[in-house]
């Protein structure tokens, strides 16, 4: 099990490297439409009737996200002002989340409802697990595993949310003429690398959970 966690961790590091590498590479490739990330986000939002969802710039790189509570698309400076394949890809992906929110996409709704619970359980789980190991308490260890499982479930539910947002982004960009067909390769490179980071994170958490479960049952048999 340790080797599986190690492999998943290696995939995570590789995925982060690919995200930064592909984003940087295609940041130098001008999009044929020559629209900025902010202009692309605004156009897609308006096309989908989301006139009341603002597009804001935030500092940093790869800090782009959709805020479902305040219903705001926030783009990092390189994406907001950029006219590259990377900029329009990331901007479209984040707008994809806004469209999911409007349409009440099942996995996104479930993730939002789980967030308060996961925010609590993920903070408590490590302490319960450590206490369970130190005190040789199966009750604490079992409770820690249950709490940790909520975080794992949250990450697994995140996967279809992210893949769906990327799929929406690609289809919309082509339909709106934001990219040409020959630019889809670059878009796929940027978005697929980002999706891989979520897959790696989910694998790490899943393997860790399985490890704790195995320890629990082994301890129970002693």
Secondary structure, 3 states (H helix, E strand, C coil): CHHHHHHHHHHHHHHHHHHHHHHHHHHCCECCCCCCHHHHHHHHHHHCCCCCCEEEEECCCCCCEEECCCCEEEEEHHHHHCCEHHHHHHHHHHHHHHHHHHHCCHHHHHHHHHHHHHHHHHHHHHHHHHHHHHHCCHHHHHHHHHHHHHHHHHHHHHHHHHHHHHHHHHHHHHHCCCCCHHHHHHHHHHHHHHHHHHHHHHHHHHHHHHHHHHHHHHHHHC
